[in-house]
């Protein structure tokens, strides 16, 4: 799934739960994820996933 707002959130939460997830990103979005990981900021808890 795409690594945008919705896909990044759902994919990130699935990855946190131990599921095998593959996200699609490109350009500056991909560069930011590679540099800092996928960051989730949510009322349900924040997360940073670096192995996605």
mmCIF file of the N, C-alpha and C atoms, coordinates in Angstrom:
data_MODEL
# 
_entry.id   MODEL 
# 
loop_
_atom_site.group_PDB 
_atom_site.id 
_atom_site.type_symbol 
_atom_site.label_atom_id 
_atom_site.label_alt_id 
_atom_site.label_comp_id 
_atom_site.label_asym_id 
_atom_site.label_entity_id 
_atom_site.label_seq_id 
_atom_site.pdbx_PDB_ins_code 
_atom_site.Cartn_x 
_atom_site.Cartn_y 
_atom_site.Cartn_z 
_atom_site.occupancy 
_atom_site.B_iso_or_equiv 
_atom_site.pdbx_formal_charge 
_atom_site.auth_seq_id 
_atom_site.auth_comp_id 
_atom_site.auth_asym_id 
_atom_site.auth_atom_id 
_atom_site.pdbx_PDB_model_num 
ATOM 1   N N  . UNK A 1 1  ? 0.836  -1.173 0.000  1.00 0.00 ? 1  UNK A N  1 
ATOM 2   C CA . UNK A 1 1  ? 0.000  0.000  0.000  1.00 0.00 ? 1  UNK A CA 1 
ATOM 3   C C  . UNK A 1 1  ? 0.878  1.232  0.000  1.00 0.00 ? 1  UNK A C  1 
ATOM 4   N N  . UNK A 1 2  ? 0.324  2.331  -0.375 1.00 0.00 ? 2  UNK A N  1 
ATOM 5   C CA . UNK A 1 2  ? 1.059  3.583  -0.383 1.00 0.00 ? 2  UNK A CA 1 
ATOM 6   C C  . UNK A 1 2  ? 1.392  4.050  1.022  1.00 0.00 ? 2  UNK A C  1 
ATOM 7   N N  . UNK A 1 3  ? 2.480  4.791  1.162  1.00 0.00 ? 3  UNK A N  1 
ATOM 8   C CA . UNK A 1 3  ? 2.944  5.240  2.476  1.00 0.00 ? 3  UNK A CA 1 
ATOM 9   C C  . UNK A 1 3  ? 2.474  6.653  2.797  1.00 0.00 ? 3  UNK A C  1 
ATOM 10  N N  . UNK A 1 4  ? 1.325  7.047  2.276  1.00 0.00 ? 4  UNK A N  1 
ATOM 11  C CA . UNK A 1 4  ? 0.760  8.361  2.582  1.00 0.00 ? 4  UNK A CA 1 
ATOM 12  C C  . UNK A 1 4  ? 0.141  8.364  3.970  1.00 0.00 ? 4  UNK A C  1 
ATOM 13  N N  . UNK A 1 5  ? -0.730 9.306  4.203  1.00 0.00 ? 5  UNK A N  1 
ATOM 14  C CA . UNK A 1 5  ? -1.337 9.460  5.524  1.00 0.00 ? 5  UNK A CA 1 
ATOM 15  C C  . UNK A 1 5  ? -2.076 8.228  6.005  1.00 0.00 ? 5  UNK A C  1 
ATOM 16  N N  . UNK A 1 6  ? -2.988 7.709  5.213  1.00 0.00 ? 6  UNK A N  1 
ATOM 17  C CA . UNK A 1 6  ? -3.785 6.558  5.623  1.00 0.00 ? 6  UNK A CA 1 
ATOM 18  C C  . UNK A 1 6  ? -2.969 5.265  5.505  1.00 0.00 ? 6  UNK A C  1 
ATOM 19  N N  . UNK A 1 7  ? -2.355 5.041  4.353  1.00 0.00 ? 7  UNK A N  1 
ATOM 20  C CA . UNK A 1 7  ? -1.571 3.816  4.139  1.00 0.00 ? 7  UNK A CA 1 
ATOM 21  C C  . UNK A 1 7  ? -0.393 3.707  5.092  1.00 0.00 ? 7  UNK A C  1 
ATOM 22  N N  . UNK A 1 8  ? 0.270  4.831  5.361  1.00 0.00 ? 8  UNK A N  1 
ATOM 23  C CA . UNK A 1 8  ? 1.389  4.828  6.295  1.00 0.00 ? 8  UNK A CA 1 
ATOM 24  C C  . UNK A 1 8  ? 0.945  4.481  7.702  1.00 0.00 ? 8  UNK A C  1 
ATOM 25  N N  . UNK A 1 9  ? -0.201 5.039  8.096  1.00 0.00 ? 9  UNK A N  1 
ATOM 26  C CA . UNK A 1 9  ? -0.722 4.752  9.427  1.00 0.00 ? 9  UNK A CA 1 
ATOM 27  C C  . UNK A 1 9  ? -1.114 3.282  9.552  1.00 0.00 ? 9  UNK A C  1 
ATOM 28  N N  . UNK A 1 10 ? -1.939 2.800  8.621  1.00 0.00 ? 10 UNK A N  1 
ATOM 29  C CA . UNK A 1 10 ? -2.396 1.409  8.695  1.00 0.00 ? 10 UNK A CA 1 
ATOM 30  C C  . UNK A 1 10 ? -1.232 0.429  8.548  1.00 0.00 ? 10 UNK A C  1 
ATOM 31  N N  . UNK A 1 11 ? -0.353 0.686  7.588  1.00 0.00 ? 11 UNK A N  1 
ATOM 32  C CA . UNK A 1 11 ? 0.808  -0.177 7.407  1.00 0.00 ? 11 UNK A CA 1 
ATOM 33  C C  . UNK A 1 11 ? 1.727  -0.162 8.612  1.00 0.00 ? 11 UNK A C  1 
ATOM 34  N N  . UNK A 1 12 ? 1.927  1.013  9.195  1.00 0.00 ? 12 UNK A N  1 
ATOM 35  C CA . UNK A 1 12 ? 2.766  1.125  10.381 1.00 0.00 ? 12 UNK A CA 1 
ATOM 36  C C  . UNK A 1 12 ? 2.193  0.366  11.563 1.00 0.00 ? 12 UNK A C  1 
ATOM 37  N N  . UNK A 1 13 ? 0.904  0.488  11.770 1.00 0.00 ? 13 UNK A N  1 
ATOM 38  C CA . UNK A 1 13 ? 0.265  -0.233 12.882 1.00 0.00 ? 13 UNK A CA 1 
ATOM 39  C C  . UNK A 1 13 ? 0.307  -1.742 12.650 1.00 0.00 ? 13 UNK A C  1 
ATOM 40  N N  . UNK A 1 14 ? 0.107  -2.178 11.416 1.00 0.00 ? 14 UNK A N  1 
ATOM 41  C CA . UNK A 1 14 ? 0.213  -3.614 11.115 1.00 0.00 ? 14 UNK A CA 1 
ATOM 42  C C  . UNK A 1 14 ? 1.639  -4.109 11.358 1.00 0.00 ? 14 UNK A C  1 
ATOM 43  N N  . UNK A 1 15 ? 2.630  -3.312 10.944 1.00 0.00 ? 15 UNK A N  1 
ATOM 44  C CA . UNK A 1 15 ? 4.030  -3.697 11.163 1.00 0.00 ? 15 UNK A CA 1 
ATOM 45  C C  . UNK A 1 15 ? 4.344  -3.779 12.658 1.00 0.00 ? 15 UNK A C  1 
ATOM 46  N N  . UNK A 1 16 ? 3.806  -2.831 13.432 1.00 0.00 ? 16 UNK A N  1 
ATOM 47  C CA . UNK A 1 16 ? 3.986  -2.879 14.891 1.00 0.00 ? 16 UNK A CA 1 
ATOM 48  C C  . UNK A 1 16 ? 3.428  -4.163 15.488 1.00 0.00 ? 16 UNK A C  1 
ATOM 49  N N  . UNK A 1 17 ? 2.349  -4.658 14.892 1.00 0.00 ? 17 UNK A N  1 
ATOM 50  C CA . UNK A 1 17 ? 1.690  -5.875 15.387 1.00 0.00 ? 17 UNK A CA 1 
ATOM 51  C C  . UNK A 1 17 ? 2.381  -7.141 14.896 1.00 0.00 ? 17 UNK A C  1 
ATOM 52  N N  . UNK A 1 18 ? 3.465  -6.979 14.114 1.00 0.00 ? 18 UNK A N  1 
ATOM 53  C CA . UNK A 1 18 ? 4.230  -8.134 13.677 1.00 0.00 ? 18 UNK A CA 1 
ATOM 54  C C  . UNK A 1 18 ? 3.894  -8.647 12.288 1.00 0.00 ? 18 UNK A C  1 
ATOM 55  N N  . UNK A 1 19 ? 3.023  -7.944 11.580 1.00 0.00 ? 19 UNK A N  1 
ATOM 56  C CA . UNK A 1 19 ? 2.668  -8.361 10.226 1.00 0.00 ? 19 UNK A CA 1 
ATOM 57  C C  . UNK A 1 19 ? 3.762  -7.950 9.238  1.00 0.00 ? 19 UNK A C  1 
ATOM 58  N N  . UNK A 1 20 ? 3.884  -8.698 8.167  1.00 0.00 ? 20 UNK A N  1 
ATOM 59  C CA . UNK A 1 20 ? 4.829  -8.395 7.091  1.00 0.00 ? 20 UNK A CA 1 
ATOM 60  C C  . UNK A 1 20 ? 4.190  -7.351 6.192  1.00 0.00 ? 20 UNK A C  1 
ATOM 61  N N  . UNK A 1 21 ? 4.762  -6.156 6.141  1.00 0.00 ? 21 UNK A N  1 
ATOM 62  C CA . UNK A 1 21 ? 4.165  -5.035 5.424  1.00 0.00 ? 21 UNK A CA 1 
ATOM 63  C C  . UNK A 1 21 ? 5.162  -4.486 4.416  1.00 0.00 ? 21 UNK A C  1 
ATOM 64  N N  . UNK A 1 22 ? 4.682  -4.142 3.245  1.00 0.00 ? 22 UNK A N  1 
ATOM 65  C CA . UNK A 1 22 ? 5.482  -3.479 2.219  1.00 0.00 ? 22 UNK A CA 1 
ATOM 66  C C  . UNK A 1 22 ? 4.767  -2.198 1.834  1.00 0.00 ? 22 UNK A C  1 
ATOM 67  N N  . UNK A 1 23 ? 5.455  -1.079 1.950  1.00 0.00 ? 23 UNK A N  1 
ATOM 68  C CA . UNK A 1 23 ? 4.874  0.216  1.607  1.00 0.00 ? 23 UNK A CA 1 
ATOM 69  C C  . UNK A 1 23 ? 5.560  0.776  0.366  1.00 0.00 ? 23 UNK A C  1 
ATOM 70  N N  . UNK A 1 24 ? 4.835  1.559  -0.400 1.00 0.00 ? 24 UNK A N  1 
ATOM 71  C CA . UNK A 1 24 ? 5.368  2.195  -1.595 1.00 0.00 ? 24 UNK A CA 1 
ATOM 72  C C  . UNK A 1 24 ? 5.482  3.691  -1.333 1.00 0.00 ? 24 UNK A C  1 
ATOM 73  N N  . UNK A 1 25 ? 6.686  4.227  -1.538 1.00 0.00 ? 25 UNK A N  1 
ATOM 74  C CA . UNK A 1 25 ? 6.924  5.668  -1.388 1.00 0.00 ? 25 UNK A CA 1 
ATOM 75  C C  . UNK A 1 25 ? 7.939  6.084  -2.442 1.00 0.00 ? 25 UNK A C  1 
ATOM 76  N N  . UNK A 1 26 ? 7.965  7.369  -2.753 1.00 0.00 ? 26 UNK A N  1 
ATOM 77  C CA . UNK A 1 26 ? 8.945  7.865  -3.719 1.00 0.00 ? 26 UNK A CA 1 
ATOM 78  C C  . UNK A 1 26 ? 9.294  9.309  -3.402 1.00 0.00 ? 26 UNK A C  1 
ATOM 79  N N  . UNK A 1 27 ? 10.333 9.779  -4.028 1.00 0.00 ? 27 UNK A N  1 
ATOM 80  C CA . UNK A 1 27 ? 10.735 11.178 -3.898 1.00 0.00 ? 27 UNK A CA 1 
ATOM 81  C C  . UNK A 1 27 ? 11.117 11.577 -2.484 1.00 0.00 ? 27 UNK A C  1 
ATOM 82  N N  . UNK A 1 28 ? 10.720 12.783 -2.107 1.00 0.00 ? 28 UNK A N  1 
ATOM 83  C CA . UNK A 1 28 ? 11.108 13.319 -0.798 1.00 0.00 ? 28 UNK A CA 1 
ATOM 84  C C  . UNK A 1 28 ? 10.463 12.537 0.343  1.00 0.00 ? 28 UNK A C  1 
ATOM 85  N N  . UNK A 1 29 ? 9.289  11.964 0.093  1.00 0.00 ? 29 UNK A N  1 
ATOM 86  C CA . UNK A 1 29 ? 8.620  11.149 1.107  1.00 0.00 ? 29 UNK A CA 1 
ATOM 87  C C  . UNK A 1 29 ? 9.462  9.909  1.415  1.00 0.00 ? 29 UNK A C  1 
ATOM 88  N N  . UNK A 1 30 ? 9.948  9.252  0.375  1.00 0.00 ? 30 UNK A N  1 
ATOM 89  C CA . UNK A 1 30 ? 10.819 8.085  0.548  1.00 0.00 ? 30 UNK A CA 1 
ATOM 90  C C  . UNK A 1 30 ? 12.108 8.471  1.265  1.00 0.00 ? 30 UNK A C  1 
ATOM 91  N N  . UNK A 1 31 ? 12.701 9.594  0.873  1.00 0.00 ? 31 UNK A N  1 
ATOM 92  C CA . UNK A 1 31 ? 13.941 10.046 1.509  1.00 0.00 ? 31 UNK A CA 1 
ATOM 93  C C  . UNK A 1 31 ? 13.740 10.292 3.000  1.00 0.00 ? 31 UNK A C  1 
ATOM 94  N N  . UNK A 1 32 ? 12.614 10.903 3.369  1.00 0.00 ? 32 UNK A N  1 
ATOM 95  C CA . UNK A 1 32 ? 12.332 11.179 4.783  1.00 0.00 ? 32 UNK A CA 1 
ATOM 96  C C  . UNK A 1 32 ? 12.145 9.887  5.570  1.00 0.00 ? 32 UNK A C  1 
ATOM 97  N N  . UNK A 1 33 ? 11.453 8.905  4.987  1.00 0.00 ? 33 UNK A N  1 
ATOM 98  C CA . UNK A 1 33 ? 11.257 7.622  5.673  1.00 0.00 ? 33 UNK A CA 1 
ATOM 99  C C  . UNK A 1 33 ? 12.585 6.901  5.839  1.00 0.00 ? 33 UNK A C  1 
ATOM 100 N N  . UNK A 1 34 ? 13.418 6.927  4.816  1.00 0.00 ? 34 UNK A N  1 
ATOM 101 C CA . UNK A 1 34 ? 14.739 6.273  4.913  1.00 0.00 ? 34 UNK A CA 1 
ATOM 102 C C  . UNK A 1 34 ? 15.608 6.944  5.974  1.00 0.00 ? 34 UNK A C  1 
ATOM 103 N N  . UNK A 1 35 ? 15.538 8.255  6.064  1.00 0.00 ? 35 UNK A N  1 
ATOM 104 C CA . UNK A 1 35 ? 16.381 9.009  6.996  1.00 0.00 ? 35 UNK A CA 1 
ATOM 105 C C  . UNK A 1 35 ? 15.892 8.908  8.441  1.00 0.00 ? 35 UNK A C  1 
ATOM 106 N N  . UNK A 1 36 ? 14.590 9.030  8.649  1.00 0.00 ? 36 UNK A N  1 
ATOM 107 C CA . UNK A 1 36 ? 14.059 9.137  10.013 1.00 0.00 ? 36 UNK A CA 1 
ATOM 108 C C  . UNK A 1 36 ? 13.091 8.033  10.404 1.00 0.00 ? 36 UNK A C  1 
ATOM 109 N N  . UNK A 1 37 ? 12.777 7.121  9.495  1.00 0.00 ? 37 UNK A N  1 
ATOM 110 C CA . UNK A 1 37 ? 11.797 6.084  9.770  1.00 0.00 ? 37 UNK A CA 1 
ATOM 111 C C  . UNK A 1 37 ? 10.390 6.589  9.510  1.00 0.00 ? 37 UNK A C  1 
ATOM 112 N N  . UNK A 1 38 ? 9.448  5.676  9.545  1.00 0.00 ? 38 UNK A N  1 
ATOM 113 C CA . UNK A 1 38 ? 8.042  6.031  9.394  1.00 0.00 ? 38 UNK A CA 1 
ATOM 114 C C  . UNK A 1 38 ? 7.535  6.480  10.751 1.00 0.00 ? 38 UNK A C  1 
ATOM 115 N N  . UNK A 1 39 ? 7.131  7.736  10.834 1.00 0.00 ? 39 UNK A N  1 
ATOM 116 C CA . UNK A 1 39 ? 6.685  8.313  12.108 1.00 0.00 ? 39 UNK A CA 1 
ATOM 117 C C  . UNK A 1 39 ? 5.171  8.370  12.146 1.00 0.00 ? 39 UNK A C  1 
ATOM 118 N N  . UNK A 1 40 ? 4.607  7.846  13.224 1.00 0.00 ? 40 UNK A N  1 
ATOM 119 C CA . UNK A 1 40 ? 3.168  7.916  13.454 1.00 0.00 ? 40 UNK A CA 1 
ATOM 120 C C  . UNK A 1 40 ? 2.940  8.763  14.694 1.00 0.00 ? 40 UNK A C  1 
ATOM 121 N N  . UNK A 1 41 ? 2.145  9.806  14.552 1.00 0.00 ? 41 UNK A N  1 
ATOM 122 C CA . UNK A 1 41 ? 1.744  10.640 15.685 1.00 0.00 ? 41 UNK A CA 1 
ATOM 123 C C  . UNK A 1 41 ? 0.239  10.524 15.789 1.00 0.00 ? 41 UNK A C  1 
ATOM 124 N N  . UNK A 1 42 ? -0.240 9.936  16.874 1.00 0.00 ? 42 UNK A N  1 
ATOM 125 C CA . UNK A 1 42 ? -1.661 9.631  17.002 1.00 0.00 ? 42 UNK A CA 1 
ATOM 126 C C  . UNK A 1 42 ? -2.111 9.724  18.455 1.00 0.00 ? 42 UNK A C  1 
ATOM 127 N N  . UNK A 1 43 ? -3.389 9.993  18.635 1.00 0.00 ? 43 UNK A N  1 
ATOM 128 C CA . UNK A 1 43 ? -3.969 9.976  19.980 1.00 0.00 ? 43 UNK A CA 1 
ATOM 129 C C  . UNK A 1 43 ? -3.910 8.572  20.589 1.00 0.00 ? 43 UNK A C  1 
ATOM 130 N N  . UNK A 1 44 ? -3.724 7.574  19.748 1.00 0.00 ? 44 UNK A N  1 
ATOM 131 C CA . UNK A 1 44 ? -3.628 6.180  20.210 1.00 0.00 ? 44 UNK A CA 1 
ATOM 132 C C  . UNK A 1 44 ? -2.193 5.770  20.502 1.00 0.00 ? 44 UNK A C  1 
ATOM 133 N N  . UNK A 1 45 ? -1.278 6.724  20.458 1.00 0.00 ? 45 UNK A N  1 
ATOM 134 C CA . UNK A 1 45 ? 0.126  6.451  20.742 1.00 0.00 ? 45 UNK A CA 1 
ATOM 135 C C  . UNK A 1 45 ? 0.998  6.720  19.541 1.00 0.00 ? 45 UNK A C  1 
ATOM 136 N N  . UNK A 1 46 ? 2.144  7.300  19.781 1.00 0.00 ? 46 UNK A N  1 
ATOM 137 C CA . UNK A 1 46 ? 3.102  7.612  18.721 1.00 0.00 ? 46 UNK A CA 1 
ATOM 138 C C  . UNK A 1 46 ? 4.016  6.417  18.492 1.00 0.00 ? 46 UNK A C  1 
ATOM 139 N N  . UNK A 1 47 ? 4.609  6.374  17.294 1.00 0.00 ? 47 UNK A N  1 
ATOM 140 C CA . UNK A 1 47 ? 5.532  5.283  16.967 1.00 0.00 ? 47 UNK A CA 1 
ATOM 141 C C  . UNK A 1 47 ? 6.501  5.765  15.909 1.00 0.00 ? 47 UNK A C  1 
ATOM 142 N N  . UNK A 1 48 ? 7.688  5.176  15.897 1.00 0.00 ? 48 UNK A N  1 
ATOM 143 C CA . UNK A 1 48 ? 8.665  5.377  14.841 1.00 0.00 ? 48 UNK A CA 1 
ATOM 144 C C  . UNK A 1 48 ? 9.127  4.003  14.409 1.00 0.00 ? 48 UNK A C  1 
ATOM 145 N N  . UNK A 1 49 ? 8.909  3.684  13.136 1.00 0.00 ? 49 UNK A N  1 
ATOM 146 C CA . UNK A 1 49 ? 9.294  2.377  12.597 1.00 0.00 ? 49 UNK A CA 1 
ATOM 147 C C  . UNK A 1 49 ? 10.449 2.583  11.642 1.00 0.00 ? 49 UNK A C  1 
ATOM 148 N N  . UNK A 1 50 ? 11.576 1.968  11.916 1.00 0.00 ? 50 UNK A N  1 
ATOM 149 C CA . UNK A 1 50 ? 12.753 2.140  11.082 1.00 0.00 ? 50 UNK A CA 1 
ATOM 150 C C  . UNK A 1 50 ? 13.008 0.935  10.180 1.00 0.00 ? 50 UNK A C  1 
ATOM 151 N N  . UNK A 1 51 ? 12.359 -0.164 10.429 1.00 0.00 ? 51 UNK A N  1 
ATOM 152 C CA . UNK A 1 51 ? 12.564 -1.381 9.647  1.00 0.00 ? 51 UNK A CA 1 
ATOM 153 C C  . UNK A 1 51 ? 11.353 -1.704 8.781  1.00 0.00 ? 51 UNK A C  1 
ATOM 154 N N  . UNK A 1 52 ? 10.889 -0.744 8.042  1.00 0.00 ? 52 UNK A N  1 
ATOM 155 C CA . UNK A 1 52 ? 9.673  -0.973 7.258  1.00 0.00 ? 52 UNK A CA 1 
ATOM 156 C C  . UNK A 1 52 ? 9.950  -0.903 5.787  1.00 0.00 ? 52 UNK A C  1 
# 
